[in-house]
Amino acid sequence: MTFLSKWFEDLIRKMYAKDTKTLRRLIKENPAESPSVFLSDDTFAAECYDSRTIRELKSAFHRDADPEECEVWGLSPSEWKENIEMALTALRAAQKKYRINPIS
């Protein structure tokens, strides 16, 4: 790996949000980008963003963590909830950015 490719890889890695607070900051600082680009593809948050509706994410956020999903993704209950919140935040931001009508 060359210095430049390592530098670029490190830069991209820094652009992924590790929590909701960071995600909100990245979305605010980069309004031209789709909110989903800040969710690493190999995360539960990205999976939720791609496969769930806002209604489903809100419902999940207001209940206990799903033990099966925690096991599959290797998450603690608090990490599960954080990933749900990140997906919800990104989906709401995308809806606002692209003026998409909410899907139940």
N, C-alpha and C positions, 0 to 999 in steps of 0.2 A: 504494500500500500504506500503510495507516495504521500509526501507531506500535504500536498494540496487536497488529495482525496480524503485524508484523515481529518484535515481542517474542516472540509465541507461536511463530512459525516458528523463531526462534533457539533457543527453549527446547526444542522438539521435536528440532531438529538435534543439540543437546547430549545428548539422551537416546539417540542411536544410538551403539553401540559401534564404535570404530575398530580395536580389537584385543581379544584374548581376555581380557586382564587387566581391561580396562574392562568387558567384557561380564559377567564374573564379579562385579564390584563392583555393576553395575547390577541384576543378578539378585538379589544378596544384599540390596541396599538397597530393592528393590521387590518383595517376595515375592508381593504380590497380582496382579502383572502376569504375563502369559504371557511366557516368555523370548524368544519370537520378536519381540515388539514392539521389542526393542533392536537388531534387525538391519534396516538400511535396505532397503526393498523392491527397490531397484535394484542390489543387490550380489550377488556370487557366493555369499557366505555365506547370504543369504536364499534364493537359488535352491537351494542344496544342502540347506538345512533343509527346504524344501518338497518336494524330489524324491528324497531319498536316505535310506536306512536308516542306523542306527547302525553296522551291520556294514560297509556300503559306505564310510561316512566314516572308520571306523577303518582300513580297508584302504587308502584313499586317503592318509590321513595318514602311513602307514608306507611310502609309495613316493615316487618322484620326481614332481614336478609334471607335469601333463598339458600338453604344449606347445600343443595345440589350444585347450584351455580358457583357458590363459594368453593366447593371442592374441585369442580372442573377447572375453574380459573385460578385456583390457588390463592384465594382472597380471604381475608378476615371479614367479619360482618361490617366493620367500619369501612374497610376498603371497598367492599361491595357497594355500600351506600354512596361513597364518594364517586365511584364510577357511574352509578345511576345518575347522580347529580350532574356530573360532567356531561354525560350524554344528553340529559335534559337541557342543560345550559346551551350546549352547542346546537341542539335541534331548535330551540326557541330563537337563538341568534340567527340561524339560517332562515327560519320562517320570517323573521323580521327583515333580514337583508333582502330576501328574494320575494317578499310580500306574498308568501304562500298562505292560503287559507288553512287553518288548523284541521288536521284529520283526527277524528276521535279514535 
